[in-house]
């Protein structure tokens, strides 16, 4: 039996404009230019004033020159949502209204322009080197497939316990109809393992380190290091130094030199290349200090100089000037289309302005709360405990908004570039009040740096020493902070 029920529900809906603003807010400076370029290409009613007249004329919207019946009849999606008043906009002659905001500092100061880095990926680098080697067409195809399976750390790894070379032989045979042998693939792999960076193409850590040692001058310590890795790798990883000295018949000093040579090797040869490609940092803010005052300005890339198209504004005025009851159907369609585009362009300009305001408000609040850190030249001990809610309450915005601002954003200072997330830290209660957990981590690292490497300190002993310094934290907290700083347990910190 069907029944009708009435239910009262409270729901919150976000307009398409708000959704797009949220997406704009979390875009870092490095990606903002591309996002603006996409909007300029999509909406001819939006202009970059730096364009030349020829470029401007070239980009006039072509649909307006088409026969009237070909004009778009559907309102574009980016104009759906909250209505923006074009009439008010035009009344202020605001077609020349731009997105640039005051950046702080002197008006005649040159805009900061961070260098654009165009690095080469590990895959491209290896492929270029492969093409410089004299290979048959078949071996070249094998080489390209091997390179395609090398991960970002520079390793050729198999899934689970599968031998990666055997997997490549099978794939080439069944998927590419290239019949080859295990030894043939190994020969091509050996050539790739001679490429830069040293150690690339290894199938495990041991092979990676051995590949790097082969390229070094064969001094006594390098030869001994090779023997350690080749014959006693398990003992080396477990730091059983007494067993190593006994089995190799060497002195403590000789073994120490050999292990020192191993420690200078790179366990992830592909990582440097991946970092250059994926983690190129372009700061979002420039922070300077002068006379104990902090000055903050946005990177000029955050302040695009956008405006409405004069052609589209004039078009809108022209069609709107026709009396409503005398407009032809095509004129009404054109008017609706032009208005929708102008609405979308105006919204985008306002969204960019709002993004700038939000970024500056957030960074100014962070700087105010961490003033001691910035005026002390980056002294971690001056960092105050601060969470996202502290900043959100100060600027009157939601925590999620502050989180989006802080994510993947950077500030350049006179003493280094910092991610905004760096300034958000937990608080630890001490006898002198709350301190940042970064201060505790700094104290923890100092203790470990000064410990005897022959007999490293346990987490319990470190916790006791921190308590003596006024930081009463539990052993499990010591372990957590140590892991966050990539510091191994005591057994793995042991040295000869």
LINDATA-V105141 format. One record per residue. N is the residue number from 1. RES is the residue in one small letter. SS is DSSP state (alpha for helix, beta for strand, coil for the rest). BURIAL is b if it has 24 or more other ideal C-beta (glycine too) atoms within 12 Angstrom, else e. Layout:
BEGIN
n-><N:N>
res-><RES:RES>
ss-><SS:SS>
burial-><BURIAL:BURIAL>
END
This chain:
BEGIN
n-><1:2:3:4:5:6:7:8:9:10:11:12:13:14:15:16:17:18:19:20:21:22:23:24:25:26:27:28:29:30:31:32:33:34:35:36:37:38:39:40:41:42:43:44:45:46:47:48:49:50:51:52:53:54:55:56:57:58:59:60:61:62:63:64:65:66:67:68:69:70:71:72:73:74:75:76:77:78:79:80:81:82:83:84:85:86:87:88:89:90:91:92:93:94:95:96:97:98:99:100:101:102:103:104:105:106:107:108:109:110:111:112:113:114:115:116:117:118:119:120:121:122:123:124:125:126:127:128:129:130:131:132:133:134:135:136:137:138:139:140:141:142:143:144:145:146:147:148:149:150:151:152:153:154:155:156:157:158:159:160:161:162:163:164:165:166:167:168:169:170:171:172:173:174:175:176:177:178:179:180:181:182:183:184:185:186:187:188:189:190:191:192:193:194:195:196:197:198:199:200:201:202:203:204:205:206:207:208:209:210:211:212:213:214:215:216:217:218:219:220:221:222:223:224:225:226:227:228:229:230:231:232:233:234:235:236:237:238:239:240:241:242:243:244:245:246:247:248:249:250:251:252:253:254:255:256:257:258:259:260:261:262:263:264:265:266:267:268:269:270:271:272:273:274:275:276:277:278:279:280:281:282:283:284:285:286:287:288:289:290:291:292:293:294:295:296:297:298:299:300:301:302:303:304:305:306:307:308:309:310:311:312:313:314:315:316:317:318:319:320:321:322:323:324:325:326:327:328:329:330:331:332:333:334:335:336:337:338:339:340:341:342:343:344:345:346:347:348:349:350:351:352:353:354:355:356:357:358:359:360:361:362:363:364:365:366:367:368:369:370:371:372:373:374:375:376:377:378:379:380:381:382:383:384:385:386:387:388:389:390:391:392:393:394:395:396:397:398:399:400:401:402:403:404:405:406:407:408:409:410:411:412:413:414:415:416:417:418:419:420:421:422:423:424:425:426:427:428:429:430:431:432:433:434:435:436:437:438:439:440:441:442:443:444:445:446:447:448:449:450:451:452:453:454:455:456:457:458:459:460:461:462:463:464:465:466:467:468:469:470:471:472:473:474:475:476:477:478:479:480:481:482:483:484:485:486:487:488:489:490:491:492:493:494:495:496>
res-><x:x:x:x:x:x:x:x:x:x:x:x:x:x:x:x:x:x:x:x:x:x:x:x:x:x:x:x:x:x:x:x:x:x:x:x:x:x:x:x:x:x:x:x:x:x:x:x:x:x:x:x:x:x:x:x:x:x:x:x:x:x:x:x:x:x:x:x:x:x:x:x:x:x:x:x:x:x:x:x:x:x:x:x:x:x:x:x:x:x:x:x:x:x:x:x:x:x:x:x:x:x:x:x:x:x:x:x:x:x:x:x:x:x:x:x:x:x:x:x:x:x:x:x:x:x:x:x:x:x:x:x:x:x:x:x:x:x:x:x:x:x:x:x:x:x:x:x:x:x:x:x:x:x:x:x:x:x:x:x:x:x:x:x:x:x:x:x:x:x:x:x:x:x:x:x:x:x:x:x:x:x:x:x:x:x:x:x:x:x:x:x:x:x:x:x:x:x:x:x:x:x:x:x:x:x:x:x:x:x:x:x:x:x:x:x:x:x:x:x:x:x:x:x:x:x:x:x:x:x:x:x:x:x:x:x:x:x:x:x:x:x:x:x:x:x:x:x:x:x:x:x:x:x:x:x:x:x:x:x:x:x:x:x:x:x:x:x:x:x:x:x:x:x:x:x:x:x:x:x:x:x:x:x:x:x:x:x:x:x:x:x:x:x:x:x:x:x:x:x:x:x:x:x:x:x:x:x:x:x:x:x:x:x:x:x:x:x:x:x:x:x:x:x:x:x:x:x:x:x:x:x:x:x:x:x:x:x:x:x:x:x:x:x:x:x:x:x:x:x:x:x:x:x:x:x:x:x:x:x:x:x:x:x:x:x:x:x:x:x:x:x:x:x:x:x:x:x:x:x:x:x:x:x:x:x:x:x:x:x:x:x:x:x:x:x:x:x:x:x:x:x:x:x:x:x:x:x:x:x:x:x:x:x:x:x:x:x:x:x:x:x:x:x:x:x:x:x:x:x:x:x:x:x:x:x:x:x:x:x:x:x:x:x:x:x:x:x:x:x:x:x:x:x:x:x:x:x:x:x:x:x:x:x:x:x:x:x:x:x:x:x:x:x:x:x:x:x:x:x:x:x:x:x:x:x:x:x:x:x:x:x:x:x:x:x>
ss-><coil:coil:coil:coil:coil:coil:coil:coil:coil:coil:coil:coil:coil:coil:coil:alpha:alpha:alpha:alpha:alpha:alpha:alpha:alpha:alpha:alpha:coil:coil:coil:alpha:alpha:alpha:alpha:alpha:alpha:alpha:alpha:alpha:alpha:alpha:alpha:alpha:alpha:coil:coil:coil:beta:beta:beta:coil:coil:coil:coil:alpha:alpha:alpha:alpha:alpha:alpha:coil:coil:coil:alpha:alpha:alpha:alpha:coil:coil:alpha:alpha:alpha:coil:coil:coil:coil:coil:coil:alpha:alpha:alpha:coil:coil:coil:coil:coil:coil:alpha:alpha:alpha:alpha:alpha:alpha:coil:coil:alpha:alpha:alpha:coil:coil:coil:coil:coil:coil:coil:coil:coil:coil:coil:coil:coil:coil:coil:coil:coil:coil:coil:coil:coil:coil:coil:coil:coil:alpha:alpha:alpha:alpha:alpha:alpha:alpha:alpha:alpha:alpha:coil:coil:coil:coil:coil:alpha:alpha:alpha:alpha:alpha:alpha:alpha:alpha:alpha:alpha:alpha:alpha:coil:beta:coil:coil:coil:coil:beta:beta:coil:coil:coil:coil:coil:coil:coil:alpha:alpha:alpha:alpha:alpha:alpha:alpha:alpha:alpha:alpha:alpha:alpha:coil:coil:coil:coil:coil:coil:alpha:alpha:alpha:alpha:alpha:alpha:alpha:alpha:alpha:alpha:alpha:coil:coil:coil:coil:coil:coil:coil:coil:coil:beta:coil:coil:alpha:alpha:alpha:alpha:alpha:alpha:alpha:alpha:alpha:alpha:coil:coil:coil:coil:coil:alpha:alpha:alpha:alpha:alpha:alpha:alpha:alpha:alpha:alpha:alpha:alpha:coil:alpha:alpha:alpha:alpha:alpha:coil:coil:coil:alpha:alpha:alpha:alpha:alpha:alpha:alpha:alpha:coil:coil:coil:alpha:alpha:alpha:alpha:alpha:alpha:alpha:alpha:alpha:alpha:alpha:alpha:coil:coil:coil:coil:coil:coil:coil:alpha:alpha:alpha:alpha:alpha:alpha:alpha:alpha:coil:coil:coil:coil:coil:coil:beta:beta:beta:beta:beta:beta:coil:coil:beta:beta:beta:beta:beta:beta:coil:alpha:alpha:alpha:coil:coil:coil:beta:beta:beta:coil:alpha:alpha:alpha:alpha:alpha:alpha:alpha:alpha:alpha:alpha:alpha:coil:coil:coil:alpha:alpha:alpha:coil:coil:alpha:alpha:alpha:alpha:alpha:alpha:alpha:alpha:alpha:alpha:alpha:alpha:alpha:alpha:alpha:alpha:alpha:alpha:alpha:alpha:alpha:alpha:alpha:alpha:alpha:alpha:alpha:alpha:alpha:alpha:alpha:alpha:alpha:alpha:alpha:alpha:alpha:alpha:alpha:alpha:alpha:coil:alpha:alpha:alpha:alpha:alpha:coil:coil:coil:coil:alpha:alpha:alpha:coil:coil:coil:beta:coil:alpha:alpha:alpha:alpha:alpha:alpha:alpha:alpha:coil:coil:coil:alpha:alpha:alpha:alpha:alpha:alpha:alpha:alpha:coil:coil:coil:beta:beta:beta:beta:coil:coil:beta:beta:beta:beta:alpha:alpha:alpha:alpha:coil:beta:coil:beta:beta:beta:beta:coil:coil:beta:beta:beta:beta:alpha:alpha:alpha:alpha:alpha:alpha:alpha:alpha:alpha:alpha:alpha:alpha:alpha:alpha:coil:coil:coil:coil:coil:coil:coil:coil:alpha:alpha:alpha:alpha:alpha:alpha:alpha:alpha:alpha:alpha:coil:coil:coil:coil:coil:coil:alpha:alpha:alpha:alpha:alpha:alpha:alpha:alpha:alpha:alpha:coil:coil:coil:coil:coil:alpha:alpha:alpha:alpha:coil:coil:coil>
burial-><e:e:e:e:e:e:e:e:e:e:e:e:e:e:e:e:b:e:e:b:b:b:e:b:b:b:b:b:b:b:e:b:b:e:b:b:e:e:b:b:e:e:b:b:b:b:b:b:b:e:e:e:e:e:e:e:e:e:e:e:b:e:b:b:e:e:e:e:e:e:b:e:e:e:e:b:e:b:b:e:e:e:e:b:e:b:e:e:b:b:e:e:e:b:b:e:b:b:b:b:b:e:b:b:e:e:e:e:e:e:e:b:e:b:e:e:e:e:e:e:e:b:b:e:b:b:e:e:b:b:e:e:e:e:e:e:e:e:b:e:b:b:b:b:b:b:b:b:b:b:b:e:b:b:b:b:b:e:e:e:e:e:e:b:b:e:b:b:b:e:b:b:e:e:e:e:e:b:e:b:e:e:e:b:b:b:e:b:b:b:b:b:b:b:b:b:b:b:b:b:b:b:b:e:b:b:b:b:b:b:b:b:b:b:e:e:e:e:e:e:b:b:e:b:b:b:b:b:b:e:e:b:e:e:e:b:e:e:b:e:b:e:e:b:b:e:e:b:e:b:e:e:e:b:b:b:e:b:b:e:b:b:e:e:b:b:b:b:b:b:e:b:b:b:e:e:e:e:e:e:b:b:b:b:b:b:b:b:e:e:e:e:e:b:b:b:b:b:b:b:b:b:b:b:b:b:b:b:b:b:b:b:b:e:b:b:b:e:b:e:e:e:e:e:e:e:e:e:e:e:b:e:b:b:b:b:b:b:b:b:b:b:b:b:b:b:b:b:b:b:b:b:b:b:b:b:b:b:b:b:b:b:b:b:b:b:b:b:b:b:b:b:b:b:b:e:e:b:e:b:e:e:b:b:b:b:b:b:e:b:b:b:e:e:b:e:b:e:e:e:b:b:b:b:b:b:e:b:b:b:b:b:b:e:e:e:b:b:e:b:e:b:b:b:b:b:e:b:e:e:e:e:e:e:b:b:b:b:b:b:b:b:b:b:e:e:b:b:e:e:e:e:e:e:e:b:b:e:b:e:e:b:b:e:b:b:b:e:e:e:b:e:b:e:e:e:b:b:e:e:b:b:e:e:e:e:b:e:e:b:e:e:b:e:e:b>
END
